[in-house]
């Protein structure tokens, strides 16, 4: 065989090899990843139903110790949590040994310490389930039931970035007032036959207290993250100005995402994709109030974006605030795993899954049917937005493979 023919043959073989690598082997890798996403979805669905059961088997640890050990830089709790029911049972039943005003913020809350020394944040009921919050998408008081629903949605989406939340009824007269600090106790009052308090916060007013039904107040309790994981606060790059007539840059600059990509921590690592995930999460729950967010300190951009403070959600089921999705439609990227999970939740699966997940919460039913219906409708809007991006830029650009090995050792 002549040298020229050999060179041509080698060139052909090289092309065949490259074709095999790119189109066959890589596709096998993608298929394997997709199959793992599907298996993870089925595991989530199988474990969705959580009964609040105090029993902890095969361990001498307290529920608080178990939950603290779950936390790692990229997850608040692991995929498989057989002890979840016991931890949530403790959150809703353990004796309150101290009650104080809430930490810094704009909305009413109380900081409780439960038996065993565990801190939780208590948010009181403000609205009936069928109440519709009119006005701006961030209007109204915090919704305690929104915190419960958002936690379970975080489980369903497979993010696992929201602290544990469960509903709880407390007797203000016998459980809170005897252990309350003077600062909190000074905000208690009686309105009619109901015990009320207004706490300490930026918008807390004596004229706008939260009132129990008699002495019994419905609320939510959020598990405080372990002190060994201090938080760092960041301004959200797609935050609102909250000033009438003044727009944030992202609201008029369609190339804004390009500028974000050039700034730390969004120029490398997982943070920008976390922002996209959070936009999807917030759009589903109707939360237009994420002006800041938290990560763990000294993370150099590697920590997850922690889904804290989700109570400005589920206010108006008829309002689909598309601007919440700005990070998605301006950057036009999304994790493959998130994209797969969203597709598995189509055709009414999301509504059914969330209803099942919340069914054993002490304050069930957590959401009214219109809010559950709105979730399925908003999911379709998200899928349509991603399709617009793939039509414009192609799936290879839009669908980003970003999987991390998470250790809970």
N, C-alpha and C positions, 0 to 999 in steps of 0.2 A: 504493500500500500504506500502510495506516495505521501511525502511529508505534508503536502497541502491538504490531501484527503484526511490525513490523521488529525490535523488541526481543526478541520471542519467537524469531524466526528466528535472530537473532544469538546468543541464549542456546543454542539447539539446536546451531548450528555450533560454538560454544565447547565444548560438551559432547563433540561428535564429535571435535574436535581433541584434547581432553584424553584421551579414550578411545584415540585413535590413538597418542598419545605414550606413555601408560602401558602399554597392553596390546599394542601392535604394535611400536613402535620399541624400547622397553625389552626386549621379548622377543627382538627381533632381536639386540640387543647381547648378551643372555644366551646366545643360541644361538651367536653368534660366539665368545664366551668359552669355551663348552663345546666347540666345534669345535677351538679352539686347545688346550684341555686334552687332547682326544683325539689331536691331532697330536703334542703333547709326549709323551704316553704311548707312541705308536708310535716316536718317535725314541729314547726311553729303551730300549724293548725291542730296537730294532735295534742299539743300542750297548752292550747288556748284556754281551756276551761280550768280555772284555778279556784279550788275550794279553800276557804279560810279555815285551816285546820291547825290547832296548836301543836300537834305532834311533830317532833323532830327525831328521826330515827338515825341510828348509827353515828351519833355525835353527842359530845358533851358541851358543845359550844352553845352560846345564847344566840337567839335570832339576830341580835345586833352585831355580834362577832362574825356571823356568817355573811351578812349583807356587806359588812366592811371589807371582807376578803374578796368579794366579787369585783370590786372596783379596780380597773386597770386603765392605762392611758386612753384606750380606744373603746371601752365599754363600762357602763355602770353596773351591769349584771350580765352573766353569761347566757349563751343560747339555751342551755338546759339548766333549769333551776327547780329541782324537785322540792326545795325548801321554801319556794316563793310563797306558798299559801301560809306557811307557819310565820314567816316574817310579816306578812300583811295582817295576819290575825293578831300578832303582837302589837302592830301599829294601831289597830282599832280597838284593842281591849286593855292593854297595859295601863296600870294606874298612873295618873298624872301627878308628878311630885313637885313640879314648879311650872308657873305660867308667867310670862313676861310679854312686854310689847314686842312687836315684830322687828326684824332687822331693817336696815335702811330701805326705803322704797316709797312709792306714791300711793299704794293701796293698803287697806286694812288687813292685818294679819296678826297672829299671836305666835310667840315662840314657846313651845311646850317642851318640858323634859319628862320623859316617861321612865317608869321603873326600870332600873338597869343603866340609867344615865344617857339614854338615847334622845337626841334632839329631833323634834319634828316641827314643821311649820303648819299651823292651823289657819285655814281660810274659811270664813263663815259663809253660810248661804245668804245670798242677797236677793235672788230672783226665783220665781216659780219656774218649773221646767219649760212651760210653754210661753214664757215671756220673751218678747222680741225686742232686742236693743236697737233702737233706731239711731240714725245720724251717721257720723263718721265710723269707719270700720274698726276704730280703736276706742269707741265711745263706751261709757258705762262703767260700772264697778267690775271688779274681778268676779269671775264665775267659778265657784268651788268645784262644780261638777265638770267643768271644762278641764281642770287639772287631772281628774280621774280618767276622763275619756282620752285625753292626750297621752297619758302614760300607756294605756292599752293600745293606742294606735302606734306608738313607738315600738311596742312589742311586735305588732302585726307587720310593720314595715321592715322589721329586722334590724333597726338602727341600734337599739339598746343604749341610747344616750340620754334618756330621761330618768331622773330619780324616781324611786317607787312612790306611788300615791294610792291612797285608799280612802273611802268615805268613812266618816265617824260621827256618831251622835255624842255630844257631851252635855252634861248637866252643869250649867254655869254656876248655879248656887252651891252645889255640893262637891263638884270636881275641880272647878277653876278658882272661884273666889277664895276658898280657904288656903290655896297655895300661890295666889297671885302676888306679884310684887306691888309695892305701893304705886308705882307709875302706872301699871295696868289697872289696878283696882280703882284708881282715881277717875277712870274713864267709864265706870259702870253706872248704869241708871235703870230706872224702871219706867217703861212706857205702857200705860194701861196695866195689864196683868203680865206683861212680858219683861224678862230681864234682857238688858241690852248693854253693849259697850261700843266705844268708838276708837279706842286705841290711840296709837301715835304713828303718824305717817304724814307725808307731804299734803295729801288731800283729805286726811281724817278731820272730821268736823263733829262737834257735839250735836249739831243739828241733823247729822246723817249717821246715826248709829246703826249697827247690825243687831237685829233683835231675834231672840229665841222664840219658840212657841211655848210660852210659859217660861220654864227654866231650861228646856231641852233645845239645844241648838245643833242643827245639821251643818256639817262642814267637810272639808277634806284635810288629810294630814299627809305631808310630803316628808319623806325620810331625808334627814340632813346628811350630806356627804361627809365621809370621815375627815377629821381634822388633818390627817397626814396627807391629804390631797387639797392643799390650798388653791383657791380659785384666782384667776386673773380675768379682769373685765376688759372687753374690747368694744370699741364703737363699731357697729355693724356697717359695712361699706354701702349697703342699700337702705340705711336708716332714713326715716322721714324728718322733715324740719319741724313739724307740728306748728308751723306758722302760716296763717292764712295769706295766700298770695306769694309765698316764697317757696320755690321748688328746690329740691335737692338735685345735684348734678345728674344723677342717674335718671331723673324724671324727664330730662330734656336732651340728654346726650346719648344717642344710640350706640356710640363706640365706648361707652363708659367702662365696659368690662375689660377692654384692652388696657386701660389705665390701671385698673385693679390688679390685673395679672402682672404688672411691673412692680408692685409694692409687696413688701413682706407683711404677713406670712403667706400671701396668695400667689407668690411667684414660684413657689415650689411646695412639695409636700401635699397632704390631703385636705388642707383647710378650705380651698376654693370649692372642691367637690362636697365638702361638708356644708358649705353655704348653700349649694344647689339642693342637697338633700333637705336642708332646713326650710328652704323656700317651698319645696313640695309639701313637706309636713305642715307648714304654716298655712299654705293655701287650702289644704284639705280641712283644717280646723277653723279657718277664717281668722287667723291671728295676724293682724297688720301692725302689731305693736312691738316688734323685736328690734328696738332701736340700739340695743347693746346685746352682747352675748358673752358667755363665760367659757373659758377653757382652764385646764390645769396650769399652774405657774411653771415658768422656766421650761416650757415644752418645745421651744424653737419651732412652733407650728405643727408639731407631730400629734399633739393631743386632739381628741375629738372636740367638736363644738357641742357643749353640753346643753341639752334642751330643758332649760330651767324656765320657770315663770310662764306657763302656758294658759293663764287664767283669762286673758283677754280674747277668748276663743268661743266659738259656738254661740255667738250673740244674735246673729240674724241669718237664718237658713236660706233666705231668698237673696242674700247679697254675696256674690262671687267676686271678690276684690282681686281682679287680674294683676294689679300692680305688685302683689305679693310674689308673683312668679317672675319678676323682672330679672333676678339672677339667672334663671333658667333660659328665658327667651333672649336675653342679651348676650350671655356667654355661649349658649347652645352646646353645652356639654352635660353629660349625666353619667353616673356610674352604671356599668352594665348590670351589676347586681341589683341596683335600685330599679332600673328599667325592667328587668325580668320580674322583680317582685310586684311592681305596679301592674304588669300584664296578667300575672296570676290572680290579681284581685279584681279583675273586671267582672262584668255580668252579675253584679249583685253580691259577689263574694266578700267585698270589703264591708259592706253594711252588715251582712250576716256574721262575719268574723268579729266585728267590734261589739255587736249586740251580745254574742256569746261570751266574749272576754269580760264584759262588764256585768253579766247576769248575776254573779254571786257577790257583787259589792254591797256593803251594808246600806248604801243609799240608792240602790237600784229601784226603778229604772233611772239610769244616769242621764240619758239624753231623750228628748222627744223624737218621735218618728220623722218629722220634717228635717231635723238635723242629720239623722242617719241617711235619709234619702239624698240630702245635699252632698254627702261624702261621695256617693257613687257618681253623681253628676259632675262634681269637681274633678274626680279621677279621670273622666272622659276628656275634660278640658286639658289636663296635664298631658295625657297621651297624645292628644291632637297637637299640642305645642311641640312636643318632641318630634312628632312626624314632620311638622313644618321645618324644623331644624335639619332633620335627616334628608328631607327633599332638597333643601338648599345647599347643605355642605357635605352630605353623604354620611352613612352610618359609621364609617371608619374614623371620622373626625368627631362626631357627636357622642358616640358610645365609648366611654373610657373604661378600660380595665384597670381597676385599682383595688386589689384585694390584699389584706394584711393578715398575717398570722397573729392571732391574739392569744396571749398566754395568761392563764389564771393560776399559775403555779405559785 
